[in-house]
Amino acid sequence: MIELVVASKNQGKIAEFEKAFSRLSVKILSLKDFGDIPEAVEDGATFAENARKKAQHYLQYTKKPCLADDSGLEVDALGGAPGVFSARYAGEGANDTANNAKLLQRLSNVESERRTGRFCCALALAFPDGRMLEADGAVEGRLLMAEKGDGGFGYDPLFFLPELAKTFAELTLAEKNAISHRGKAMVALAVQLAEAELK
């Protein structure tokens, strides 16, 4: 059985990875299992670059295969912003409320049909022998004029899925995982990991 470190202390995220990899011979650990480790610097230009940086950073400290993700929202009318700055769009330490308020303000003069965008997720799994597995996922949607729904986090209350006629914040966790950017990336990585184990 492979011990695999998910570069997070977020219990919800850890549970998502445990579920995605449940059919593999993998034991999921988190950063909480390793005491005080310095945080990785996320200064990459893309989600994939940040995921790789985080995976390699935490591998140095844990000495075990390390899985990291970076994800965020890209809005077409804003040239792809907030992008890699999604978590700190309204400034360092900004919360979801502040980030959503800034996004709504930036989109205030953009009509409904042009408010297209996507949630993106990049995963990177770094191994001590230098191998790296990578996967990504995306889900397309539209940004609403006001928040709707009280589930989820981040930009979920603004991100509307036309095919379901719901925002991410109105979905159950099972519904969200089935179609989300992170869910798609995790499935793709699980396939790669299963193939790597067979070799």
C-alpha positions in Angstrom: 0.0 0.0 0.0 1.3 3.5 -1.0 1.2 6.2 1.6 0.3 9.4 -0.2 0.3 12.9 1.4 -2.4 15.4 0.3 -0.9 18.8 0.7 -3.7 20.2 2.7 -5.1 20.4 6.3 -8.7 20.9 5.0 -10.6 17.8 6.2 -13.3 18.2 3.5 -10.6 18.1 0.8 -8.9 15.1 2.4 -12.2 13.2 2.4 -12.8 14.0 -1.3 -9.4 12.5 -2.2 -10.0 9.4 0.0 -13.3 8.8 -1.8 -11.7 9.3 -5.3 -8.8 6.9 -4.5 -10.9 4.4 -2.5 -10.4 1.6 -5.0 -6.6 1.9 -5.1 -4.1 0.5 -2.7 -3.5 4.0 -1.2 -3.4 5.3 2.4 -4.1 9.1 2.5 -2.2 11.2 4.9 -2.5 15.0 5.3 -0.1 17.8 6.3 -1.6 17.5 9.9 0.3 14.2 10.2 3.7 15.9 9.8 3.7 18.7 12.4 4.9 22.2 11.6 6.0 22.4 7.9 6.6 25.8 6.2 3.9 26.8 3.7 4.7 26.6 0.0 5.0 29.8 -1.9 2.3 29.9 -4.7 3.8 32.4 -7.1 3.3 30.4 -10.3 1.6 31.9 -13.4 -0.8 29.0 -13.9 -2.8 26.5 -11.7 -0.6 23.7 -12.9 2.6 25.5 -12.0 1.4 26.2 -8.5 0.3 22.6 -8.0 3.7 21.3 -9.1 5.5 23.8 -6.8 3.3 22.7 -3.8 3.8 19.0 -4.5 7.6 19.3 -4.7 7.8 21.6 -1.7 5.9 19.3 0.7 7.6 16.2 -0.7 10.9 17.7 0.6 9.5 17.7 4.1 7.4 14.5 4.1 9.7 12.3 2.0 6.5 10.6 0.7 4.6 10.9 -2.6 2.8 14.3 -2.3 -0.4 15.4 -4.0 -1.2 19.1 -4.4 -3.9 21.0 -6.1 -4.5 24.5 -7.2 -7.8 25.7 -8.4 -9.8 28.8 -9.1 -12.2 30.8 -11.3 -11.5 32.2 -14.7 -14.0 34.8 -16.1 -13.9 35.4 -19.8 -15.0 39.1 -19.6 -12.2 39.8 -17.2 -9.5 38.2 -19.4 -9.3 35.1 -17.2 -9.2 36.9 -13.9 -9.2 36.2 -11.0 -7.4 33.0 -12.1 -4.4 32.0 -9.8 -5.4 35.0 -7.6 -8.9 33.6 -6.9 -8.4 33.1 -3.2 -6.9 36.5 -2.7 -8.7 38.5 -5.4 -9.7 41.3 -3.0 -6.3 41.3 -1.4 -4.1 39.1 0.9 -6.2 37.5 3.6 -9.5 38.4 1.8 -12.5 36.2 2.7 -15.1 34.8 0.4 -17.5 37.7 1.0 -14.9 40.3 -0.1 -13.8 38.3 -3.1 -17.4 37.8 -4.3 -18.1 41.5 -3.8 -15.1 42.5 -5.9 -16.1 40.1 -8.6 -19.6 41.4 -8.7 -18.3 45.0 -8.8 -15.9 44.2 -11.7 -18.7 42.5 -13.6 -21.3 45.2 -12.9 -21.4 46.5 -16.5 -21.2 43.1 -18.2 -24.5 41.7 -19.5 -25.7 38.2 -18.6 -24.8 36.4 -21.9 -21.1 37.6 -21.6 -20.7 36.5 -18.0 -19.2 33.1 -19.0 -16.4 31.4 -17.1 -15.1 28.2 -15.6 -13.8 26.7 -12.5 -10.4 25.0 -13.1 -8.3 22.6 -11.0 -4.8 21.3 -11.6 -3.4 18.3 -9.6 0.2 17.3 -9.3 1.5 14.2 -7.6 5.3 14.2 -6.9 7.2 11.0 -6.1 10.5 10.8 -4.2 12.1 9.2 -7.3 11.4 12.3 -9.4 8.3 11.1 -11.2 5.3 13.5 -11.5 1.7 12.7 -12.4 -0.5 15.5 -13.4 -4.2 15.9 -14.2 -6.7 18.8 -14.6 -10.4 19.4 -14.8 -12.7 22.3 -15.6 -16.4 23.0 -15.5 -18.1 25.7 -17.5 -20.8 28.1 -16.2 -22.0 31.7 -15.9 -21.6 34.3 -13.2 -24.8 35.6 -11.7 -25.6 39.2 -10.8 -26.2 38.2 -7.2 -25.4 35.3 -4.9 -27.8 32.3 -4.8 -27.6 29.3 -2.5 -26.0 28.9 0.9 -23.8 25.8 0.4 -20.3 25.4 -0.9 -17.6 28.1 -0.5 -15.7 30.7 -2.5 -17.4 31.8 -5.7 -19.9 28.9 -5.5 -23.0 31.1 -4.9 -22.2 33.1 -8.1 -21.3 30.2 -10.4 -24.4 29.1 -12.2 -24.7 25.8 -14.2 -27.3 26.3 -17.0 -27.7 22.6 -17.6 -28.8 22.1 -13.9 -30.3 25.5 -13.4 -28.5 25.8 -10.1 -25.4 27.5 -8.7 -22.6 25.4 -7.2 -23.9 26.6 -3.8 -27.3 25.0 -4.4 -25.9 21.5 -5.2 -25.5 18.7 -2.7 -21.9 17.6 -2.1 -22.5 14.4 -4.1 -23.9 16.4 -7.1 -21.0 18.9 -6.9 -18.3 16.1 -6.7 -19.8 14.4 -9.7 -19.4 17.4 -12.1 -16.8 19.6 -10.4 -13.4 20.6 -11.7 -11.7 18.9 -8.8 -13.9 15.8 -9.2 -12.9 15.5 -12.9 -9.2 16.0 -12.1 -9.3 13.5 -9.3 -10.9 10.8 -11.5 -8.2 11.4 -14.2 -5.4 11.2 -11.7 -6.8 8.0 -10.1 -6.7 6.4 -13.5 -3.1 7.4 -14.0 -2.2 6.2 -10.5 -3.8 2.8 -11.1 -1.8 2.4 -14.3 1.4 3.5 -12.6 0.8 0.9 -9.8 0.4 -1.9 -12.4 3.9 -1.2 -14.0 
